[in-house]
Amino acid sequence: MRWRASMAEPNEATRCGFVALIGAPNAGKSTLLNQLVGAKVSIVSRKVQTTRTQVRGIALTGQTQIIFVDTPGIFAPKRRLDRAMVTSAWGGATDADLIGVLIDVGRFDHEENTALLEKLVQLKQPKFLILNKIDTIPKEKLLAITTAVNEQSKFEATFMVAALTGYGVKDILGWLETRMKPGPWLYPEDQISDAPLRFLAAEITREKIFERLHDELPYRSTVETESWQQRPDGSVRIEQTIYVEREGQRKIVLGEGGQTIKAIGQKARVEIAEAAEAKVHLFLFVKVRENWSDDPERYREMGLDFPKS
């Protein structure tokens, strides 16, 4: 039986704390989170606003347990779903011990980053800056950006990373190891996320849909794990429903002769099996649910509060 860190007594030897990762859409938060944890706990897509709710990833470095909170990208909300996501992002930030502000250096002067930096002054928690995708611009420009951003807000430290390759990630972990408060770990040492496997499985399938249909399928589609059955041979039978808003979208997901959904299912099954550490039998269904983004039940499934107006 593994030692469960959550049962340890508070002492100076162990440290633990929460770190929120915030930033504009597509800044690279999910990619960075996966690198920090050393495993996939949050889906990644070039489609903006892929992360819809807070996703926690748990990293260990020395005797320190760090619970990272990957939040939805912060942007100017226009729809109900947008408002719920932005509220979730700021909620994740206000509940954390430290806030990591992630900025894509190629877009540092965009208005969404300007608005983000302006609102940071309202948050009392200590903050540190993470400049991402530093391998995409010249060094001279990077130094100018570092100076400009630090003049706009107060940061305890600045890190330069390339989240896609993992460059600079160890520096962040090393610094955070000393910044977390002494205390017992909150999760078992072998746990990498607090998300249920059912949720992660649905997110993996949603990622594969985005990868396959990025330019064809509108942003408002979602996936729910309807059934998760453990079979006598140790394998898992999973049924998931992909919800879209129009019949035409359903046909796009299915593809000619069902080839598109078959390809999506094959890729999703491989990653879900890896996460579940078991053989997976995945069955996907596509249903039309008009205006699902105005249905409170769908928000509860995603872990979001339903905006009243």
Buried (B, 14 or more C-beta within 10 A) or exposed (E): EEEEBBEBEEEEEBBBBBBBBBBBBBBBBBBBBBBBBBBBBBBBBEBEBBBBBBBBBBBBBEBBBBBBBBBBBBBEBEEBBBBBBBBBBBBBBEEBBBBBBBBBBBBBEEEBBEBBBEBBEEBEBBBBBBBBBBEEBEEEBBEEBBEEBEEBBEBEBBBBBBBBEBBBBEEBBEBBBEBBEBBBBBBBBEBBBBBEBBBBBBBBBBBBBBBBBEEEBEEBBBBBBEEBEEEEEEBBBBBBBBBBBEEEBBEBBBBEEEEBBEBBBEBBBEBBBEBBEBEBEBEBEBEEEEEBBEBEEBBEBBBBBBBEE
